[in-house]
Amino acid sequence: MDIKAKADEIVGKIKTDKTLASKFKTDPISTVEGLLGVDLPDDITKKVVDLVKTKLTAEQLGDIAGKLGSLFGKN
């Protein structure tokens, strides 16, 4: 299983589904397990959750930076 590819897939789903995003915020482990459809060892699932959180945070920071840039005429 390509963990990075699965994390990217999960990030895409979370970004487009507000209900899923809310569920991920309250119970990320169960949400990821449900999306993967495979029962993985807890340490692997936690790594996927951490990767998804990192990717979501990075994208949010990129969005904020873009908005700040446009505010100051950088875009």
PQR file of N, CA, C, O and H, with PARSE charges and radii, in Angstrom:
ATOM      1  N   MET A   1       0.852  -1.181   0.000 -0.4000 1.5000
ATOM      2  CA  MET A   1       0.000   0.000   0.000 -0.0000 2.0000
ATOM      3  C   MET A   1       0.891   1.234   0.000  0.5500 1.7000
ATOM      4  O   MET A   1       1.805   1.359   0.815 -0.5500 1.4000
ATOM      5  N   ASP A   2       0.615   2.124  -0.906 -0.4000 1.5000
ATOM      6  CA  ASP A   2       1.337   3.389  -0.987 -0.0000 2.0000
ATOM      7  C   ASP A   2       0.672   4.381  -0.024  0.5500 1.7000
ATOM      8  O   ASP A   2      -0.369   4.962  -0.333 -0.5500 1.4000
ATOM      9  H   ASP A   2      -0.128   2.023  -1.568  0.4000 1.0000
ATOM     10  N   ILE A   3       1.284   4.558   1.128 -0.4000 1.5000
ATOM     11  CA  ILE A   3       0.688   5.388   2.178 -0.0000 2.0000
ATOM     12  C   ILE A   3       0.527   6.836   1.725  0.5500 1.7000
ATOM     13  O   ILE A   3      -0.492   7.465   2.011 -0.5500 1.4000
ATOM     14  H   ILE A   3       2.129   4.086   1.379  0.4000 1.0000
ATOM     15  N   LYS A   4       1.521   7.365   1.024 -0.4000 1.5000
ATOM     16  CA  LYS A   4       1.427   8.754   0.569 -0.0000 2.0000
ATOM     17  C   LYS A   4       0.276   8.938  -0.415  0.5500 1.7000
ATOM     18  O   LYS A   4      -0.434   9.943  -0.363 -0.5500 1.4000
ATOM     19  H   LYS A   4       2.348   6.854   0.791  0.4000 1.0000
ATOM     20  N   ALA A   5       0.091   7.974  -1.310 -0.4000 1.5000
ATOM     21  CA  ALA A   5      -1.003   8.066  -2.280 -0.0000 2.0000
ATOM     22  C   ALA A   5      -2.349   7.982  -1.570  0.5500 1.7000
ATOM     23  O   ALA A   5      -3.278   8.719  -1.903 -0.5500 1.4000
ATOM     24  H   ALA A   5       0.668   7.158  -1.353  0.4000 1.0000
ATOM     25  N   LYS A   6      -2.455   7.095  -0.602 -0.4000 1.5000
ATOM     26  CA  LYS A   6      -3.707   6.966   0.153 -0.0000 2.0000
ATOM     27  C   LYS A   6      -3.981   8.247   0.948  0.5500 1.7000
ATOM     28  O   LYS A   6      -5.125   8.694   1.034 -0.5500 1.4000
ATOM     29  H   LYS A   6      -1.701   6.497  -0.331  0.4000 1.0000
ATOM     30  N   ALA A   7      -2.938   8.827   1.520 -0.4000 1.5000
ATOM     31  CA  ALA A   7      -3.117  10.075   2.277 -0.0000 2.0000
ATOM     32  C   ALA A   7      -3.602  11.179   1.345  0.5500 1.7000
ATOM     33  O   ALA A   7      -4.489  11.952   1.706 -0.5500 1.4000
ATOM     34  H   ALA A   7      -2.009   8.464   1.450  0.4000 1.0000
ATOM     35  N   ASP A   8      -3.024  11.258   0.144 -0.4000 1.5000
ATOM     36  CA  ASP A   8      -3.474  12.262  -0.831 -0.0000 2.0000
ATOM     37  C   ASP A   8      -4.942  12.050  -1.194  0.5500 1.7000
ATOM     38  O   ASP A   8      -5.710  13.005  -1.306 -0.5500 1.4000
ATOM     39  H   ASP A   8      -2.303  10.630  -0.150  0.4000 1.0000
ATOM     40  N   GLU A   9      -5.313  10.803  -1.372 -0.4000 1.5000
ATOM     41  CA  GLU A   9      -6.706  10.467  -1.703 -0.0000 2.0000
ATOM     42  C   GLU A   9      -7.646  10.890  -0.569  0.5500 1.7000
ATOM     43  O   GLU A   9      -8.711  11.459  -0.812 -0.5500 1.4000
ATOM     44  H   GLU A   9      -4.689  10.027  -1.281  0.4000 1.0000
ATOM     45  N   ILE A  10      -7.240  10.607   0.663 -0.4000 1.5000
ATOM     46  CA  ILE A  10      -8.061  10.956   1.821 -0.0000 2.0000
ATOM     47  C   ILE A  10      -8.173  12.475   1.961  0.5500 1.7000
ATOM     48  O   ILE A  10      -9.251  12.992   2.254 -0.5500 1.4000
ATOM     49  H   ILE A  10      -6.375  10.146   0.861  0.4000 1.0000
ATOM     50  N   VAL A  11      -7.070  13.185   1.753 -0.4000 1.5000
ATOM     51  CA  VAL A  11      -7.094  14.649   1.818 -0.0000 2.0000
ATOM     52  C   VAL A  11      -8.092  15.196   0.806  0.5500 1.7000
ATOM     53  O   VAL A  11      -8.871  16.094   1.127 -0.5500 1.4000
ATOM     54  H   VAL A  11      -6.195  12.765   1.514  0.4000 1.0000
ATOM     55  N   GLY A  12      -8.077  14.670  -0.400 -0.4000 1.5000
ATOM     56  CA  GLY A  12      -9.015  15.108  -1.431 -0.0000 2.0000
ATOM     57  C   GLY A  12     -10.459  14.911  -1.012  0.5500 1.7000
ATOM     58  O   GLY A  12     -11.305  15.776  -1.238 -0.5500 1.4000
ATOM     59  H   GLY A  12      -7.444  13.941  -0.662  0.4000 1.0000
ATOM     60  N   LYS A  13     -10.734  13.769  -0.402 -0.4000 1.5000
ATOM     61  CA  LYS A  13     -12.099  13.486   0.046 -0.0000 2.0000
ATOM     62  C   LYS A  13     -12.509  14.408   1.189  0.5500 1.7000
ATOM     63  O   LYS A  13     -13.634  14.907   1.216 -0.5500 1.4000
ATOM     64  H   LYS A  13     -10.046  13.067  -0.219  0.4000 1.0000
ATOM     65  N   ILE A  14     -11.603  14.632   2.124 -0.4000 1.5000
ATOM     66  CA  ILE A  14     -11.911  15.478   3.267 -0.0000 2.0000
ATOM     67  C   ILE A  14     -12.155  16.922   2.827  0.5500 1.7000
ATOM     68  O   ILE A  14     -13.035  17.598   3.359 -0.5500 1.4000
ATOM     69  H   ILE A  14     -10.689  14.227   2.102  0.4000 1.0000
ATOM     70  N   LYS A  15     -11.379  17.385   1.861 -0.4000 1.5000
ATOM     71  CA  LYS A  15     -11.529  18.761   1.385 -0.0000 2.0000
ATOM     72  C   LYS A  15     -12.848  18.996   0.661  0.5500 1.7000
ATOM     73  O   LYS A  15     -13.335  20.125   0.620 -0.5500 1.4000
ATOM     74  H   LYS A  15     -10.665  16.835   1.429  0.4000 1.0000
ATOM     75  N   THR A  16     -13.426  17.956   0.094 -0.4000 1.5000
ATOM     76  CA  THR A  16     -14.656  18.129  -0.677 -0.0000 2.0000
ATOM     77  C   THR A  16     -15.923  17.719   0.071  0.5500 1.7000
ATOM     78  O   THR A  16     -17.027  17.919  -0.436 -0.5500 1.4000
ATOM     79  H   THR A  16     -13.030  17.038   0.127  0.4000 1.0000
ATOM     80  N   ASP A  17     -15.779  17.154   1.258 -0.4000 1.5000
ATOM     81  CA  ASP A  17     -16.934  16.668   2.003 -0.0000 2.0000
ATOM     82  C   ASP A  17     -16.893  17.231   3.426  0.5500 1.7000
ATOM     83  O   ASP A  17     -16.099  16.777   4.251 -0.5500 1.4000
ATOM     84  H   ASP A  17     -14.882  16.992   1.669  0.4000 1.0000
ATOM     85  N   LYS A  18     -17.742  18.211   3.711 -0.4000 1.5000
ATOM     86  CA  LYS A  18     -17.728  18.873   5.016 -0.0000 2.0000
ATOM     87  C   LYS A  18     -18.082  17.919   6.153  0.5500 1.7000
ATOM     88  O   LYS A  18     -17.538  18.039   7.251 -0.5500 1.4000
ATOM     89  H   LYS A  18     -18.387  18.579   3.041  0.4000 1.0000
ATOM     90  N   THR A  19     -18.979  16.983   5.906 -0.4000 1.5000
ATOM     91  CA  THR A  19     -19.342  16.001   6.925 -0.0000 2.0000
ATOM     92  C   THR A  19     -18.148  15.127   7.265  0.5500 1.7000
ATOM     93  O   THR A  19     -17.871  14.854   8.433 -0.5500 1.4000
ATOM     94  H   THR A  19     -19.421  16.885   5.014  0.4000 1.0000
ATOM     95  N   LEU A  20     -17.452  14.695   6.236 -0.4000 1.5000
ATOM     96  CA  LEU A  20     -16.259  13.875   6.423 -0.0000 2.0000
ATOM     97  C   LEU A  20     -15.169  14.673   7.133  0.5500 1.7000
ATOM     98  O   LEU A  20     -14.474  14.131   7.993 -0.5500 1.4000
ATOM     99  H   LEU A  20     -17.677  14.916   5.287  0.4000 1.0000
ATOM    100  N   ALA A  21     -15.010  15.935   6.793 -0.4000 1.5000
ATOM    101  CA  ALA A  21     -14.017  16.792   7.442 -0.0000 2.0000
ATOM    102  C   ALA A  21     -14.325  16.934   8.931  0.5500 1.7000
ATOM    103  O   ALA A  21     -13.422  16.893   9.766 -0.5500 1.4000
ATOM    104  H   ALA A  21     -15.574  16.376   6.094  0.4000 1.0000
ATOM    105  N   SER A  22     -15.594  17.101   9.250 -0.4000 1.5000
ATOM    106  CA  SER A  22     -16.005  17.215  10.646 -0.0000 2.0000
ATOM    107  C   SER A  22     -15.724  15.916  11.393  0.5500 1.7000
ATOM    108  O   SER A  22     -15.225  15.934  12.518 -0.5500 1.4000
ATOM    109  H   SER A  22     -16.328  17.134   8.571  0.4000 1.0000
ATOM    110  N   LYS A  23     -16.044  14.801  10.765 -0.4000 1.5000
ATOM    111  CA  LYS A  23     -15.788  13.490  11.375 -0.0000 2.0000
ATOM    112  C   LYS A  23     -14.288  13.295  11.586  0.5500 1.7000
ATOM    113  O   LYS A  23     -13.871  12.769  12.618 -0.5500 1.4000
ATOM    114  H   LYS A  23     -16.450  14.787   9.851  0.4000 1.0000
ATOM    115  N   PHE A  24     -13.477  13.716  10.617 -0.4000 1.5000
ATOM    116  CA  PHE A  24     -12.026  13.577  10.739 -0.0000 2.0000
ATOM    117  C   PHE A  24     -11.502  14.395  11.912  0.5500 1.7000
ATOM    118  O   PHE A  24     -10.596  13.957  12.622 -0.5500 1.4000
ATOM    119  H   PHE A  24     -13.816  14.144   9.779  0.4000 1.0000
ATOM    120  N   LYS A  25     -12.064  15.576  12.117 -0.4000 1.5000
ATOM    121  CA  LYS A  25     -11.620  16.423  13.228 -0.0000 2.0000
ATOM    122  C   LYS A  25     -11.932  15.790  14.575  0.5500 1.7000
ATOM    123  O   LYS A  25     -11.142  15.908  15.512 -0.5500 1.4000
ATOM    124  H   LYS A  25     -12.799  15.932  11.540  0.4000 1.0000
ATOM    125  N   THR A  26     -13.075  15.121  14.683 -0.4000 1.5000
ATOM    126  CA  THR A  26     -13.476  14.550  15.963 -0.0000 2.0000
ATOM    127  C   THR A  26     -12.926  13.147  16.190  0.5500 1.7000
ATOM    128  O   THR A  26     -12.644  12.772  17.328 -0.5500 1.4000
ATOM    129  H   THR A  26     -13.716  15.026  13.922  0.4000 1.0000
ATOM    130  N   ASP A  27     -12.769  12.367  15.120 -0.4000 1.5000
ATOM    131  CA  ASP A  27     -12.286  10.989  15.263 -0.0000 2.0000
ATOM    132  C   ASP A  27     -11.458  10.590  14.044  0.5500 1.7000
ATOM    133  O   ASP A  27     -11.919   9.823  13.198 -0.5500 1.4000
ATOM    134  H   ASP A  27     -12.998  12.671  14.196  0.4000 1.0000
ATOM    135  N   PRO A  28     -10.242  11.108  13.958 -0.5600 1.5000
ATOM    136  CA  PRO A  28      -9.433  10.878  12.754  0.2800 2.0000
ATOM    137  C   PRO A  28      -9.089   9.411  12.504  0.5500 1.7000
ATOM    138  O   PRO A  28      -9.053   8.976  11.353 -0.5500 1.4000
ATOM    139  N   ILE A  29      -8.839   8.653  13.554 -0.4000 1.5000
ATOM    140  CA  ILE A  29      -8.452   7.252  13.381 -0.0000 2.0000
ATOM    141  C   ILE A  29      -9.578   6.462  12.714  0.5500 1.7000
ATOM    142  O   ILE A  29      -9.348   5.776  11.718 -0.5500 1.4000
ATOM    143  H   ILE A  29      -8.868   9.007  14.488  0.4000 1.0000
ATOM    144  N   SER A  30     -10.781   6.553  13.254 -0.4000 1.5000
ATOM    145  CA  SER A  30     -11.913   5.817  12.686 -0.0000 2.0000
ATOM    146  C   SER A  30     -12.237   6.290  11.275  0.5500 1.7000
ATOM    147  O   SER A  30     -12.599   5.488  10.413 -0.5500 1.4000
ATOM    148  H   SER A  30     -10.968   7.110  14.063  0.4000 1.0000
ATOM    149  N   THR A  31     -12.107   7.582  11.043 -0.4000 1.5000
ATOM    150  CA  THR A  31     -12.391   8.137   9.723 -0.0000 2.0000
ATOM    151  C   THR A  31     -11.427   7.574   8.693  0.5500 1.7000
ATOM    152  O   THR A  31     -11.841   7.145   7.616 -0.5500 1.4000
ATOM    153  H   THR A  31     -11.813   8.233  11.743  0.4000 1.0000
ATOM    154  N   VAL A  32     -10.152   7.577   9.021 -0.4000 1.5000
ATOM    155  CA  VAL A  32      -9.148   7.047   8.091 -0.0000 2.0000
ATOM    156  C   VAL A  32      -9.351   5.555   7.872  0.5500 1.7000
ATOM    157  O   VAL A  32      -9.276   5.080   6.739 -0.5500 1.4000
ATOM    158  H   VAL A  32      -9.816   7.926   9.896  0.4000 1.0000
ATOM    159  N   GLU A  33      -9.605   4.815   8.938 -0.4000 1.5000
ATOM    160  CA  GLU A  33      -9.841   3.379   8.792 -0.0000 2.0000
ATOM    161  C   GLU A  33     -11.031   3.114   7.874  0.5500 1.7000
ATOM    162  O   GLU A  33     -10.984   2.222   7.028 -0.5500 1.4000
ATOM    163  H   GLU A  33      -9.666   5.201   9.858  0.4000 1.0000
ATOM    164  N   GLY A  34     -12.094   3.893   8.047 -0.4000 1.5000
ATOM    165  CA  GLY A  34     -13.271   3.732   7.203 -0.0000 2.0000
ATOM    166  C   GLY A  34     -12.989   4.048   5.750  0.5500 1.7000
ATOM    167  O   GLY A  34     -13.472   3.354   4.856 -0.5500 1.4000
ATOM    168  H   GLY A  34     -12.132   4.618   8.734  0.4000 1.0000
ATOM    169  N   LEU A  35     -12.211   5.088   5.508 -0.4000 1.5000
ATOM    170  CA  LEU A  35     -11.887   5.473   4.139 -0.0000 2.0000
ATOM    171  C   LEU A  35     -10.938   4.485   3.472  0.5500 1.7000
ATOM    172  O   LEU A  35     -11.030   4.237   2.270 -0.5500 1.4000
ATOM    173  H   LEU A  35     -11.818   5.651   6.234  0.4000 1.0000
ATOM    174  N   LEU A  36     -10.032   3.927   4.257 -0.4000 1.5000
ATOM    175  CA  LEU A  36      -9.104   2.946   3.698 -0.0000 2.0000
ATOM    176  C   LEU A  36      -9.805   1.632   3.396  0.5500 1.7000
ATOM    177  O   LEU A  36      -9.453   0.936   2.444 -0.5500 1.4000
ATOM    178  H   LEU A  36      -9.958   4.128   5.234  0.4000 1.0000
ATOM    179  N   GLY A  37     -10.805   1.292   4.218 -0.4000 1.5000
ATOM    180  CA  GLY A  37     -11.535   0.044   4.017 -0.0000 2.0000
ATOM    181  C   GLY A  37     -10.721  -1.190   4.376  0.5500 1.7000
ATOM    182  O   GLY A  37     -11.080  -2.313   4.024 -0.5500 1.4000
ATOM    183  H   GLY A  37     -11.091   1.857   4.992  0.4000 1.0000
ATOM    184  N   VAL A  38      -9.624  -0.963   5.077 -0.4000 1.5000
ATOM    185  CA  VAL A  38      -8.742  -2.053   5.472 -0.0000 2.0000
ATOM    186  C   VAL A  38      -8.373  -1.846   6.932  0.5500 1.7000
ATOM    187  O   VAL A  38      -8.096  -0.723   7.353 -0.5500 1.4000
ATOM    188  H   VAL A  38      -9.331  -0.051   5.363  0.4000 1.0000
ATOM    189  N   ASP A  39      -8.368  -2.920   7.701 -0.4000 1.5000
ATOM    190  CA  ASP A  39      -7.975  -2.818   9.091 -0.0000 2.0000
ATOM    191  C   ASP A  39      -6.458  -2.941   9.178  0.5500 1.7000
ATOM    192  O   ASP A  39      -5.894  -4.021   9.006 -0.5500 1.4000
ATOM    193  H   ASP A  39      -8.593  -3.833   7.360  0.4000 1.0000
ATOM    194  N   LEU A  40      -5.819  -1.822   9.447 -0.4000 1.5000
ATOM    195  CA  LEU A  40      -4.364  -1.777   9.543 -0.0000 2.0000
ATOM    196  C   LEU A  40      -3.941  -1.739  11.005  0.5500 1.7000
ATOM    197  O   LEU A  40      -4.736  -1.391  11.878 -0.5500 1.4000
ATOM    198  H   LEU A  40      -6.278  -0.944   9.587  0.4000 1.0000
ATOM    199  N   PRO A  41      -2.695  -2.095  11.270 -0.5600 1.5000
ATOM    200  CA  PRO A  41      -2.197  -1.943  12.640  0.2800 2.0000
ATOM    201  C   PRO A  41      -2.282  -0.477  13.063  0.5500 1.7000
ATOM    202  O   PRO A  41      -2.154   0.429  12.240 -0.5500 1.4000
ATOM    203  N   ASP A  42      -2.499  -0.263  14.350 -0.4000 1.5000
ATOM    204  CA  ASP A  42      -2.698   1.096  14.865 -0.0000 2.0000
ATOM    205  C   ASP A  42      -1.552   2.039  14.527  0.5500 1.7000
ATOM    206  O   ASP A  42      -1.786   3.213  14.241 -0.5500 1.4000
ATOM    207  H   ASP A  42      -2.604  -0.999  15.019  0.4000 1.0000
ATOM    208  N   ASP A  43      -0.313   1.543  14.554 -0.4000 1.5000
ATOM    209  CA  ASP A  43       0.814   2.429  14.277 -0.0000 2.0000
ATOM    210  C   ASP A  43       0.812   2.898  12.823  0.5500 1.7000
ATOM    211  O   ASP A  43       1.199   4.032  12.542 -0.5500 1.4000
ATOM    212  H   ASP A  43      -0.123   0.589  14.786  0.4000 1.0000
ATOM    213  N   ILE A  44       0.387   2.053  11.909 -0.4000 1.5000
ATOM    214  CA  ILE A  44       0.301   2.436  10.493 -0.0000 2.0000
ATOM    215  C   ILE A  44      -0.842   3.435  10.303  0.5500 1.7000
ATOM    216  O   ILE A  44      -0.679   4.442   9.614 -0.5500 1.4000
ATOM    217  H   ILE A  44       0.073   1.131  12.137  0.4000 1.0000
ATOM    218  N   THR A  45      -1.987   3.159  10.909 -0.4000 1.5000
ATOM    219  CA  THR A  45      -3.131   4.064  10.797 -0.0000 2.0000
ATOM    220  C   THR A  45      -2.771   5.433  11.348  0.5500 1.7000
ATOM    221  O   THR A  45      -3.138   6.449  10.758 -0.5500 1.4000
ATOM    222  H   THR A  45      -2.119   2.341  11.469  0.4000 1.0000
ATOM    223  N   LYS A  46      -2.056   5.480  12.475 -0.4000 1.5000
ATOM    224  CA  LYS A  46      -1.660   6.759  13.062 -0.0000 2.0000
ATOM    225  C   LYS A  46      -0.724   7.512  12.117  0.5500 1.7000
ATOM    226  O   LYS A  46      -0.809   8.735  12.014 -0.5500 1.4000
ATOM    227  H   LYS A  46      -1.758   4.654  12.955  0.4000 1.0000
ATOM    228  N   LYS A  47       0.160   6.802  11.434 -0.4000 1.5000
ATOM    229  CA  LYS A  47       1.056   7.459  10.471 -0.0000 2.0000
ATOM    230  C   LYS A  47       0.259   8.086   9.328  0.5500 1.7000
ATOM    231  O   LYS A  47       0.563   9.191   8.880 -0.5500 1.4000
ATOM    232  H   LYS A  47       0.229   5.808  11.518  0.4000 1.0000
ATOM    233  N   VAL A  48      -0.765   7.366   8.860 -0.4000 1.5000
ATOM    234  CA  VAL A  48      -1.607   7.906   7.790 -0.0000 2.0000
ATOM    235  C   VAL A  48      -2.344   9.138   8.293  0.5500 1.7000
ATOM    236  O   VAL A  48      -2.411  10.148   7.592 -0.5500 1.4000
ATOM    237  H   VAL A  48      -1.012   6.468   9.223  0.4000 1.0000
ATOM    238  N   VAL A  49      -2.897   9.067   9.499 -0.4000 1.5000
ATOM    239  CA  VAL A  49      -3.605  10.204  10.089 -0.0000 2.0000
ATOM    240  C   VAL A  49      -2.664  11.401  10.206  0.5500 1.7000
ATOM    241  O   VAL A  49      -3.031  12.518   9.841 -0.5500 1.4000
ATOM    242  H   VAL A  49      -2.843   8.247  10.069  0.4000 1.0000
ATOM    243  N   ASP A  50      -1.470  11.174  10.708 -0.4000 1.5000
ATOM    244  CA  ASP A  50      -0.505  12.270  10.855 -0.0000 2.0000
ATOM    245  C   ASP A  50      -0.147  12.882   9.502  0.5500 1.7000
ATOM    246  O   ASP A  50      -0.018  14.101   9.385 -0.5500 1.4000
ATOM    247  H   ASP A  50      -1.173  10.267  11.005  0.4000 1.0000
ATOM    248  N   LEU A  51       0.011  12.043   8.487 -0.4000 1.5000
ATOM    249  CA  LEU A  51       0.337  12.532   7.149 -0.0000 2.0000
ATOM    250  C   LEU A  51      -0.820  13.360   6.574  0.5500 1.7000
ATOM    251  O   LEU A  51      -0.598  14.405   5.961 -0.5500 1.4000
ATOM    252  H   LEU A  51      -0.094  11.053   8.582  0.4000 1.0000
ATOM    253  N   VAL A  52      -2.044  12.887   6.777 -0.4000 1.5000
ATOM    254  CA  VAL A  52      -3.223  13.618   6.302 -0.0000 2.0000
ATOM    255  C   VAL A  52      -3.303  14.975   7.002  0.5500 1.7000
ATOM    256  O   VAL A  52      -3.549  15.995   6.357 -0.5500 1.4000
ATOM    257  H   VAL A  52      -2.223  12.039   7.274  0.4000 1.0000
ATOM    258  N   LYS A  53      -3.097  14.988   8.315 -0.4000 1.5000
ATOM    259  CA  LYS A  53      -3.132  16.254   9.056 -0.0000 2.0000
ATOM    260  C   LYS A  53      -2.063  17.215   8.545  0.5500 1.7000
ATOM    261  O   LYS A  53      -2.317  18.410   8.390 -0.5500 1.4000
ATOM    262  H   LYS A  53      -2.897  14.160   8.839  0.4000 1.0000
ATOM    263  N   THR A  54      -0.879  16.693   8.287 -0.4000 1.5000
ATOM    264  CA  THR A  54       0.219  17.525   7.782 -0.0000 2.0000
ATOM    265  C   THR A  54      -0.125  18.111   6.424  0.5500 1.7000
ATOM    266  O   THR A  54       0.098  19.296   6.178 -0.5500 1.4000
ATOM    267  H   THR A  54      -0.673  15.722   8.413  0.4000 1.0000
ATOM    268  N   LYS A  55      -0.670  17.277   5.541 -0.4000 1.5000
ATOM    269  CA  LYS A  55      -1.023  17.742   4.199 -0.0000 2.0000
ATOM    270  C   LYS A  55      -2.139  18.786   4.253  0.5500 1.7000
ATOM    271  O   LYS A  55      -2.091  19.781   3.530 -0.5500 1.4000
ATOM    272  H   LYS A  55      -0.852  16.314   5.741  0.4000 1.0000
ATOM    273  N   LEU A  56      -3.133  18.567   5.099 -0.4000 1.5000
ATOM    274  CA  LEU A  56      -4.225  19.532   5.225 -0.0000 2.0000
ATOM    275  C   LEU A  56      -3.705  20.868   5.765  0.5500 1.7000
ATOM    276  O   LEU A  56      -4.098  21.930   5.284 -0.5500 1.4000
ATOM    277  H   LEU A  56      -3.171  17.759   5.687  0.4000 1.0000
ATOM    278  N   THR A  57      -2.831  20.810   6.756 -0.4000 1.5000
ATOM    279  CA  THR A  57      -2.260  22.025   7.331 -0.0000 2.0000
ATOM    280  C   THR A  57      -1.417  22.766   6.300  0.5500 1.7000
ATOM    281  O   THR A  57      -1.503  23.989   6.188 -0.5500 1.4000
ATOM    282  H   THR A  57      -2.512  19.946   7.147  0.4000 1.0000
ATOM    283  N   ALA A  58      -0.602  22.028   5.547 -0.4000 1.5000
ATOM    284  CA  ALA A  58       0.247  22.652   4.526 -0.0000 2.0000
ATOM    285  C   ALA A  58      -0.600  23.341   3.461  0.5500 1.7000
ATOM    286  O   ALA A  58      -0.269  24.442   3.021 -0.5500 1.4000
ATOM    287  H   ALA A  58      -0.533  21.035   5.638  0.4000 1.0000
ATOM    288  N   GLU A  59      -1.692  22.698   3.044 -0.4000 1.5000
ATOM    289  CA  GLU A  59      -2.560  23.303   2.039 -0.0000 2.0000
ATOM    290  C   GLU A  59      -3.244  24.548   2.588  0.5500 1.7000
ATOM    291  O   GLU A  59      -3.395  25.538   1.873 -0.5500 1.4000
ATOM    292  H   GLU A  59      -1.960  21.803   3.402  0.4000 1.0000
ATOM    293  N   GLN A  60      -3.656  24.508   3.845 -0.4000 1.5000
ATOM    294  CA  GLN A  60      -4.290  25.676   4.457 -0.0000 2.0000
ATOM    295  C   GLN A  60      -3.301  26.831   4.548  0.5500 1.7000
ATOM    296  O   GLN A  60      -3.659  27.982   4.299 -0.5500 1.4000
ATOM    297  H   GLN A  60      -3.533  23.704   4.427  0.4000 1.0000
ATOM    298  N   LEU A  61      -2.057  26.522   4.905 -0.4000 1.5000
ATOM    299  CA  LEU A  61      -1.036  27.570   4.982 -0.0000 2.0000
ATOM    300  C   LEU A  61      -0.753  28.155   3.605  0.5500 1.7000
ATOM    301  O   LEU A  61      -0.542  29.361   3.471 -0.5500 1.4000
ATOM    302  H   LEU A  61      -1.766  25.587   5.107  0.4000 1.0000
ATOM    303  N   GLY A  62      -0.747  27.306   2.584 -0.4000 1.5000
ATOM    304  CA  GLY A  62      -0.548  27.791   1.220 -0.0000 2.0000
ATOM    305  C   GLY A  62      -1.675  28.708   0.789  0.5500 1.7000
ATOM    306  O   GLY A  62      -1.441  29.728   0.142 -0.5500 1.4000
ATOM    307  H   GLY A  62      -0.918  26.327   2.693  0.4000 1.0000
ATOM    308  N   ASP A  63      -2.906  28.344   1.149 -0.4000 1.5000
ATOM    309  CA  ASP A  63      -4.057  29.189   0.824 -0.0000 2.0000
ATOM    310  C   ASP A  63      -3.951  30.551   1.517  0.5500 1.7000
ATOM    311  O   ASP A  63      -4.230  31.589   0.917 -0.5500 1.4000
ATOM    312  H   ASP A  63      -3.097  27.515   1.675  0.4000 1.0000
ATOM    313  N   ILE A  64      -3.547  30.528   2.781 -0.4000 1.5000
ATOM    314  CA  ILE A  64      -3.411  31.777   3.540 -0.0000 2.0000
ATOM    315  C   ILE A  64      -2.308  32.640   2.934  0.5500 1.7000
ATOM    316  O   ILE A  64      -2.471  33.852   2.790 -0.5500 1.4000
ATOM    317  H   ILE A  64      -3.320  29.685   3.269  0.4000 1.0000
ATOM    318  N   ALA A  65      -1.194  32.019   2.583 -0.4000 1.5000
ATOM    319  CA  ALA A  65      -0.088  32.771   1.975 -0.0000 2.0000
ATOM    320  C   ALA A  65      -0.517  33.400   0.652  0.5500 1.7000
ATOM    321  O   ALA A  65      -0.146  34.534   0.350 -0.5500 1.4000
ATOM    322  H   ALA A  65      -1.061  31.035   2.700  0.4000 1.0000
ATOM    323  N   GLY A  66      -1.290  32.667  -0.127 -0.4000 1.5000
ATOM    324  CA  GLY A  66      -1.794  33.205  -1.390 -0.0000 2.0000
ATOM    325  C   GLY A  66      -2.703  34.397  -1.164  0.5500 1.7000
ATOM    326  O   GLY A  66      -2.625  35.386  -1.893 -0.5500 1.4000
ATOM    327  H   GLY A  66      -1.591  31.745   0.119  0.4000 1.0000
ATOM    328  N   LYS A  67      -3.552  34.314  -0.174 -0.4000 1.5000
ATOM    329  CA  LYS A  67      -4.463  35.423   0.130 -0.0000 2.0000
ATOM    330  C   LYS A  67      -3.686  36.634   0.627  0.5500 1.7000
ATOM    331  O   LYS A  67      -4.007  37.767   0.268 -0.5500 1.4000
ATOM    332  H   LYS A  67      -3.615  33.511   0.418  0.4000 1.0000
ATOM    333  N   LEU A  68      -2.671  36.404   1.449 -0.4000 1.5000
ATOM    334  CA  LEU A  68      -1.859  37.522   1.936 -0.0000 2.0000
ATOM    335  C   LEU A  68      -1.091  38.153   0.775  0.5500 1.7000
ATOM    336  O   LEU A  68      -0.962  39.375   0.699 -0.5500 1.4000
ATOM    337  H   LEU A  68      -2.410  35.483   1.740  0.4000 1.0000
ATOM    338  N   GLY A  69      -0.588  37.319  -0.118 -0.4000 1.5000
ATOM    339  CA  GLY A  69       0.136  37.842  -1.282 -0.0000 2.0000
ATOM    340  C   GLY A  69      -0.739  38.715  -2.150  0.5500 1.7000
ATOM    341  O   GLY A  69      -0.308  39.767  -2.622 -0.5500 1.4000
ATOM    342  H   GLY A  69      -0.693  36.327  -0.057  0.4000 1.0000
ATOM    343  N   SER A  70      -1.973  38.279  -2.362 -0.4000 1.5000
ATOM    344  CA  SER A  70      -2.871  39.077  -3.187 -0.0000 2.0000
ATOM    345  C   SER A  70      -3.275  40.365  -2.472  0.5500 1.7000
ATOM    346  O   SER A  70      -3.536  41.387  -3.107 -0.5500 1.4000
ATOM    347  H   SER A  70      -2.323  37.424  -1.979  0.4000 1.0000
ATOM    348  N   LEU A  71      -3.323  40.298  -1.152 -0.4000 1.5000
ATOM    349  CA  LEU A  71      -3.640  41.491  -0.372 -0.0000 2.0000
ATOM    350  C   LEU A  71      -2.564  42.553  -0.556  0.5500 1.7000
ATOM    351  O   LEU A  71      -2.859  43.748  -0.600 -0.5500 1.4000
ATOM    352  H   LEU A  71      -3.112  39.468  -0.636  0.4000 1.0000
ATOM    353  N   PHE A  72      -1.334  42.116  -0.661 -0.4000 1.5000
ATOM    354  CA  PHE A  72      -0.220  43.047  -0.817 -0.0000 2.0000
ATOM    355  C   PHE A  72       0.249  43.176  -2.269  0.5500 1.7000
ATOM    356  O   PHE A  72       1.345  43.673  -2.528 -0.5500 1.4000
ATOM    357  H   PHE A  72      -1.094  41.146  -0.625  0.4000 1.0000
ATOM    358  N   GLY A  73      -0.575  42.731  -3.203 -0.4000 1.5000
ATOM    359  CA  GLY A  73      -0.282  42.889  -4.611 -0.0000 2.0000
ATOM    360  C   GLY A  73       0.816  41.991  -5.127  0.5500 1.7000
ATOM    361  O   GLY A  73       1.474  42.329  -6.111 -0.5500 1.4000
ATOM    362  H   GLY A  73      -1.465  42.327  -2.992  0.4000 1.0000
ATOM    363  N   LYS A  74       1.032  40.856  -4.488 -0.4000 1.5000
ATOM    364  CA  LYS A  74       2.089  39.941  -4.908 -0.0000 2.0000
ATOM    365  C   LYS A  74       1.588  38.933  -5.939  0.5500 1.7000
ATOM    366  O   LYS A  74       2.403  38.229  -6.535 -0.5500 1.4000
ATOM    367  H   LYS A  74       0.498  40.582  -3.689  0.4000 1.0000
ATOM    368  N   ASN A  75       0.295  38.836  -6.169 -0.4000 1.5000
ATOM    369  CA  ASN A  75      -0.244  37.882  -7.158 -0.0000 2.0000
ATOM    370  C   ASN A  75      -0.863  38.590  -8.310  0.5500 1.7000
ATOM    371  O   ASN A  75      -1.365  37.948  -9.232 -0.5500 1.4000
ATOM    372  H   ASN A  75      -0.368  39.407  -5.685  0.4000 1.0000
TER
END
